């Protein structure tokens, strides 16, 4: 519980502008880990220099951060939120579990820069995401997806 509460203390600035922060997260993810872009076919053909101004990237980034906000507020009781997400990410989108680890580190960097997430908060977010990712992976295994 303490880790969730710690991260939520820094969540206000993110929540105040999901689209801008979401764009920063995905732009950085695609820039630092270019291979992740192939997992998002709808962004195919967008030049790297256009990521930051692309409304579709902003919208998808907002969706990612809104879902993370739901998971944070669930404070570990997230099975009902996570199961459909795991299902779609395993069966439809085919997102390997490692990509959740990559985006976690990107979210931490963006929150450090834009929301003042300190070292204790960064570790709390890593702890929270380790639980979420482990639960996601368990759902993936139930579905027979080993990505």
Number of C-alpha atoms within 10 A of each C-alpha: 12 10 18 20 16 19 24 18 12 18 18 11 14 21 16 10 12 20 23 19 23 25 25 23 28 25 25 19 21 18 15 12 14 12 10 17 17 11 14 12 9 11 14 10 7 12 9 11 10 11 20 16 12 15 14 14 25 23 15 16 22 24 15 18 22 17 15 15 16 13 21 24 16 15 15 13 11 15 16 10 14 18 16 12 14 25 18 13 18 23 13 9 13 16 19 17 19 12 15 16 15 14 19 21 17 19 22 21 18 19 22 16 11 14 17 15 22 16 11 12 22 22 16 21 24 18 14 21 21 15 13 20 20 12 17 23 20 15 20 23 13 11 13 11 19 13 14
